[in-house]
Amino acid sequence: MGTVELDLTADPVDLTAALVDVPSVSGDEHVLADAMEAALRRQVPHMEVLRTGNAVLARTGGDRPTRVLLAGHLDTVPVADNLPSRREGGLLYGCGTSDMKSGDAMIAHLLATVPDPAHELTCVFYDCEEVEATRNGLGRIEREHNDWLAADLAILAEPTGGAVEAGCQGTLRAVVTTEGRRAHSARSWLGDNAIHAAAGLLTRLDAYRPRNVVIDGCEYREGLQAVRIEGGVAGNVVPDLCRVTVNFRFAPDRSLEAAKAHVQEVLDGFQLTFTDAAAGALPGLDRPAAQAFLTATGAKPQAKYGWTDVSRFAALGVAAINFGPGDPNLAHTREEHVVLDTITECTEMLRRYLVTPAQ
């Protein structure tokens, strides 16, 4: 694809379609990043613009009392025969419509059409969110341009269907290993079945009763689940090894260390190895900037089920919320789409906040 020109002042519905029609699978966002960079430099000249890899950042440099950071990732999962975009019955179909180019369009449109915001603004359009965390552009920005992430409130335009989803759950995975003794299945009494040995683990998980925790008025529900079982040698062999992967989704009042200790306590007596972990994010709705957002928009917050990059902002001491027009249940699907009216409504809700003076 050659050079792409974007009109950030266009209706955000039209801008969403324009963004979707530029393929930007993780690691291949350069065409869209080039277009976004050029559009920001040309159409929002009062903002300082920074390009790092396939991420594009912009910020104002005034002395308003609060700074709001608006963030969205430019990349998508691989295209599934769902480009170019198409409109049908009030919906816009296409790869990335919900996750999260409608959110990107909302942010970019407001940067170009709110010339005198009540807050200092920073926007971050970043790369490689849909792949392993080590490649996430937001992590690279944190390491190399940390000052760009300073803010009183971060709004991540992840798909929420127009709801305000505060904070996020933490997540960790562990592999629980049970061992036995291999034998011919015709003489099974000579062996010790490792898969059968996992029965006690599964019974314990089935009996587990997770917490429900209310933080800043948002109820976070925890869950501890077996998500994968691996074992077996052949159709005539008693297996000597079985591995069960367990996923713990935990409320953000637990630290990673506390979450690991809890899983170790629940699975006491079993051999386990932690393989992946990410801290949650407290909602931070008691912060003045977050309260101002809820007041200006009239939104009622709810807990975020799942992990998002708001966790990165929370770790930096920045109150962070998820707010975007897409539907998270449609993310990564062939039939991915976004409701056109929701793009308009979310954009206007966010506009109200950006022009409302800080108290």
Secondary structure, DSSP 8 states (H G I E B T S, - for coil): -------TTS-HHHHHHHHHTS--BTT--HHHHHHHHHHHHHH-TTSEEEEETTEEEEE--S--S-EEEEEEE--BS---S--S-EEETTEEESTTIIIIIHHHHHHHHHHHH-SS-SSEEEEEEES--SS-GGG-HHHHHHHH-GGGG--SEEEE----TT-EEESB-EEEEEEEEEE-B-EEGGGGGGSB-HHHHTHHHHHHHHH----EEEETTEEEE-EEEEEEEEE---TTEE-SEEEEEEEEEE-TTS-HHHHHHHHHHHTTTSEEEEEEEE--B---TTSHHHHHHHHHH---EEE--S--THHHHHHTT-EEEE--SS-GGGTT-TT-EEEHHHHHHHHHHHHHHHHS---
